[in-house]
Amino acid sequence: MNRRVSWGEALLVALACWVISGLGYAVFAALEDPGLTVAPLLGLGLVQWFWTRHRVWPAAVAAGLTGFVVLFGAVDLLRPDWGRYVGDALATGLGATAALVVFTLTCRIRTRTGSRNH
C-alpha cells in the first residue's frame, strides 16, 4: 500500500480527472445549474485512490494543499475569460493535475529515501 506511484498511473488518474471534470461541467451547463460543482466528486475519487493504493500521508497533505491553491487560483484567473462552466472545468482539471504531480513526486521521494533507510 505504501508503494511508489508510477508516472503512467498518475497520468491515467489525471486523464480520468480531466474526463470527469469536462463531462461533469458539460452536464451542469446543459442543466443550467451553476450551483453544482465536480470538484468534491473528484476529491472523493482521489481520496479513494489514495486510500486503496498509496497511503503516503506527507505526499497526500502536500498534494491536497497544492490542489486547493491551484484550483481556487485558476478559478479566479479563468472564469472572467472563459465563463463559469469552462473556467471551472479547466480549473478543476488543473487543480487535480497539480495535486497528482505533487503527490507522485513526493511519494517517489519519500519511498526512495525510506527504502534506503531499511
Order of alpha helices (4+ residues) and beta strands (2+ residues): alpha-alpha-alpha-alpha
